[in-house]
Amino acid sequence: MLNMKYYSLNEINSWERFYRANFINSLSGFKPVSLISTLHKSGLPNLAVFSNIVHLGADPALIGFINRPRQAAPHTITNIENSGVYTINHVHPSFVAKAHQTSAKYAEGVSEFEEVGLTPEYNDGIEVPFVLESSVKYALSLSEIIPLKENGTFLVIGKLTHAYVLPSIVEQDGFIDLSKAESMVSLGIDGYTTTGSISRFDYAKP
Ligand SMILES: Cc1cc2nc3c(=O)[nH]c(=O)nc-3n(C[C@H](O)[C@H](O)[C@H](O)COP(=O)(O)O)c2cc1C
C-alpha cells in the first residue's frame, strides 16, 4: 500500500461528473469492446459501440450487455425489442476511430454504418447486418431484458445463433486467440488498446 492514495466515497462523490465517470469506468478494468448492430423498424441498420459485454454461460451460449437508461441510449435496445435479433462485432485498430464515432447521438433511423463509413455485411439470411471489417462476429436472438433498479440500466441477454471467426486464430482446443485478431479492449469511457501475448494454464486443481 506504499504511496497509494485512499479515495473515499465522499471525495469521489464530490468530483465533477466527467472526472468521476472516467475514474469509475476505469476502476473495474479493461473491457471487450464491440459494435452492436441492430435493425430499425424502417429496415435501416443501427450501429453503436458497447464495452459492457459479458459471457453468461456456454451451454446454452448466453452473452449479455448493459444498455444505459433509455433516454441516454434508446436505439439499440428498442431495435432489439422490436426485431429480437442483433449482431456483435469486434473492433480492430484499422477502424477504431470509426467505431468510436458510432457513440455519437445520431438521430433515430440514421444508419451509423453510412455516417462513419463501415460496411454492412448480410450473412446466411440473417436480417441484421454484421460489420464487414470485423474478423470476429456473432449473431444473437434476444432471450431476456432485465431492468436494474439501482440506476435504470438494462441487462440485455442474448442466445448465440451464429458465429464467424477466422479459423487461423482458433486453437486446437477451441480457444480463440483474440490477440492475433487484434480484437481491441477498452478502458474507461474513451480509451482503446490491443492486447499482448496470452498466458494459458492447466485446469486448476486444489
Ligand atoms: C468505448 C465506449 C463504450 C461504450 N459502452 C457502452 C455500453 O456498454 N452500454 C451503453 O449503453 N452505452 C455504451 N456506450 C455509449 C453508446 O455507444 C452510445 O450511447 C450510443 O449512442 C448508443 O446508441 P443507440 O442509442 O443507437 O443505442 C459506449 C461508448 C463508448 C465510446
The ligand as an ORCA input file, in Angstrom:
! r2SCAN-3c Opt
* xyz 0 1
  C     -15.893      2.914    -25.606
  C     -17.383      3.071    -25.411
  C     -18.104      2.087    -24.767
  C     -19.485      2.200    -24.574
  N     -20.158      1.192    -23.937
  C     -21.495      1.313    -23.734
  C     -22.208      0.272    -23.070
  O     -21.662     -0.770    -22.692
  N     -23.563      0.455    -22.869
  C     -24.201      1.571    -23.323
  O     -25.427      1.666    -23.133
  N     -23.545      2.563    -23.964
  C     -22.222      2.448    -24.182
  N     -21.548      3.442    -24.848
  C     -22.319      4.602    -25.356
  C     -23.044      4.264    -26.661
  O     -22.120      3.939    -27.683
  C     -23.873      5.481    -27.097
  O     -24.788      5.828    -26.073
  C     -24.626      5.223    -28.365
  O     -25.062      6.459    -28.877
  C     -25.823      4.332    -28.161
  O     -26.534      4.402    -29.325
  P     -28.017      3.901    -29.553
  O     -28.961      4.888    -28.959
  O     -28.004      3.854    -31.048
  O     -28.149      2.547    -28.940
  C     -20.167      3.347    -25.046
  C     -19.442      4.358    -25.700
  C     -18.068      4.220    -25.880
  C     -17.303      5.314    -26.592
*
